[in-house]
């Protein structure tokens, strides 16, 4: 399993050619997780090529995906990556030039 995952998590800059890696970011509420009136909500980053979740964060109660977006992506090497996310993530803070993510990532 480790070798299989390493193949997809390898640094795309080291691979030959101009290959870009697709990464989808989306949030989901876990069905059946409601115990005290609130359900568990997760924000996950999945690779397009293999549909594998490579990073995930639980969204705090009374919060939303926007505040968890940057911490989720900070766990991932984003060089050569195209990030796809919901329209709610079209925040200036997520794509500003001062962000370390903006210099190495194409947003779509």
Secondary structure as GFF3:
##gff-version 3
##sequence-region A 1 108
A	DSSP	alpha_helix	2	9	.	.	.	ID=ss1
A	DSSP	three_ten_helix	12	14	.	.	.	ID=ss2
A	DSSP	beta_strand	21	29	.	.	.	ID=ss3
A	DSSP	beta_strand	41	47	.	.	.	ID=ss4
A	DSSP	beta_strand	53	59	.	.	.	ID=ss5
A	DSSP	alpha_helix	65	73	.	.	.	ID=ss6
A	DSSP	beta_strand	81	85	.	.	.	ID=ss7
A	DSSP	three_ten_helix	87	89	.	.	.	ID=ss8
A	DSSP	alpha_helix	92	95	.	.	.	ID=ss9
A	DSSP	beta_strand	105	107	.	.	.	ID=ss10
###
